[in-house]
Amino acid sequence: MTHSKSLQLQDHAKNRIPGWNQLLSKRPDQFSAGVWPGYYKKASGVEIWDMDDNRYIDMSISGIGANVLGYADPDVNAAVCHAIQEGSSSSLNSYEEVQLADKLCELHPWADQVRFARTGGESMTIAVRIARAATGRSKIAFCGYHGWHDWYLAANLKTSDALNEHLITGLDPIGVPKELAGTAIPFRFNDSAALEAIIRDHGHELAAIVMEPIRYSPPTPEFLETLNKCKSLSGAVLIIDEISAGFRVTPGGAHLTLGYDPDIAVFSKALGNGFPIGAVIGKKSVMTAATTTFISSTCWTERVGFVAGLAVIDKYVRNNVHTHLIAIGTAVQTGWAKAAQTTGLDISISGIPPLSNFAFKDANPLELKAYYVQLMMDQGFLASNLFYSMYAHTLDHVSAYIAATTAAFQTIKDDLSQGTVASKLRGKPANSGFLRLN
Ligand SMILES: Cc1ncc(COP(=O)(O)O)c(C=O)c1O
């Protein structure tokens, strides 16, 4: 297996596209720079072909959760191709935006109105703007990762490591106006005392409480009670970020199954199966503020995102896709645990089954991650310590992947005991969090 074309293209791109055309989570340094192929020519189902025509089964990030059905899904692609033939953009809006808005409200009966965008981060920024417009306040209490925009990175203006416990470390707020310091206040998931303290100190200035419904563990009943109390005491808007969690455990938001009472919920990623679409859904009492503040962009009216969203929901509901995603993710977590036990490797496993991850617990976990990536690529798999289920994954894919993982874990274990991991690495150890590339 050679990777020369992939690696040459990465070298060229590094100079032409400063810092890599991010998504950070797709950057080769997050896996193993010098080994990870980085670019692809073709993707279909669960297969990906890189620039050197190597074919892999993708048991990694599945477009970081965007491709919930699989790559080049035939039903979504057929709907999108038809929309393109019919004209994907014009001087008028496409009628499918209304159909998608209706469908999202049907799936979430508490919601009355919808605004659209294209990406997750910008959809969150719209939600925050609507909350600020509706309340006439500025401050945001948040938990978790919500994108790259100023309102969010402002959290690190006051304390440089405020975001370190919220998924991505090293987010230096360079370029974010320092006047925003103190406007974004973090709290930990399920930490009732921290949320209560924010309400006590800033409740009357709080526009919104922003959080994911679930990442690693569900909300405790006690936290949900505190959240409801804090929301009504402060009058803040509750924004549930479903960008990663949405369409994983139910057709729609995970909040539907977990006992939240949101004012706004935000979707992207899975909603388009990789085609760009973002949706902000909410109660009319809050969403009408969107008519008072300027939120507007040319490509938010483009047709493909709505058509893809409708096709995804249709296929998802017809096939109970969430039950498949959960079954596949559960089989992967069980397989990881068994592979670790068989080989004596120490790992910890977390995440809801459709968004699973494990961590190496020995010293140098980032070196081990890179070695695992390399050993799995040698066996024809794209893999890392994250596994996101797709509808296109089958239990046969999982069996073959777990067999390859068991072999990789055994090699890692042997090299660990001989102290030869570093010398076997063909690329660099993985990076964690945001680091400057060049
Ligand atoms: C919970 C959550 N919010 C927001 C975002 C940002 O979405 P996007 O990358 O589409 O801008 C992500 C992306 O991973 C996410 O997981």
Ligand as a Chemical Component Dictionary entry (heavy atoms), coordinates in Angstrom:
data_LIG
# 
_chem_comp.id                   LIG 
_chem_comp.type                 NON-POLYMER 
_chem_comp.pdbx_formal_charge   0 
_chem_comp.three_letter_code    LIG 
# 
loop_
_chem_comp_atom.comp_id 
_chem_comp_atom.atom_id 
_chem_comp_atom.alt_atom_id 
_chem_comp_atom.type_symbol 
_chem_comp_atom.charge 
_chem_comp_atom.model_Cartn_x 
_chem_comp_atom.model_Cartn_y 
_chem_comp_atom.model_Cartn_z 
_chem_comp_atom.pdbx_ordinal 
LIG C1 C1 C 0 -22.449 19.669 19.506 1  
LIG C2 C2 C 0 -21.856 20.421 18.357 2  
LIG N1 N1 N 0 -22.178 21.714 18.157 3  
LIG C3 C3 C 0 -21.690 22.421 17.130 4  
LIG C4 C4 C 0 -20.813 21.850 16.228 5  
LIG C5 C5 C 0 -20.285 22.666 15.083 6  
LIG O1 O1 O 0 -20.868 22.227 13.889 7  
LIG P1 P1 P 0 -20.148 22.509 12.497 8  
LIG O2 O2 O 0 -18.845 21.780 12.515 9  
LIG O3 O3 O 0 -21.082 21.996 11.454 10 
LIG O4 O4 O 0 -19.963 24.003 12.386 11 
LIG C6 C6 C 0 -20.433 20.511 16.396 12 
LIG C7 C7 C 0 -19.465 19.881 15.489 13 
LIG O5 O5 O 0 -18.844 18.895 15.777 14 
LIG C8 C8 C 0 -20.965 19.774 17.494 15 
LIG O6 O6 O 0 -20.627 18.500 17.712 16 
# 
loop_
_chem_comp_bond.comp_id 
_chem_comp_bond.atom_id_1 
_chem_comp_bond.atom_id_2 
_chem_comp_bond.value_order 
_chem_comp_bond.pdbx_ordinal 
LIG C1 C2 SING 1  
LIG C2 N1 SING 2  
LIG C2 C8 DOUB 3  
LIG N1 C3 DOUB 4  
LIG C3 C4 SING 5  
LIG C4 C5 SING 6  
LIG C4 C6 DOUB 7  
LIG C5 O1 SING 8  
LIG O1 P1 SING 9  
LIG P1 O2 DOUB 10 
LIG P1 O3 SING 11 
LIG P1 O4 SING 12 
LIG C6 C7 SING 13 
LIG C6 C8 SING 14 
LIG C7 O5 DOUB 15 
LIG C8 O6 SING 16 
# 
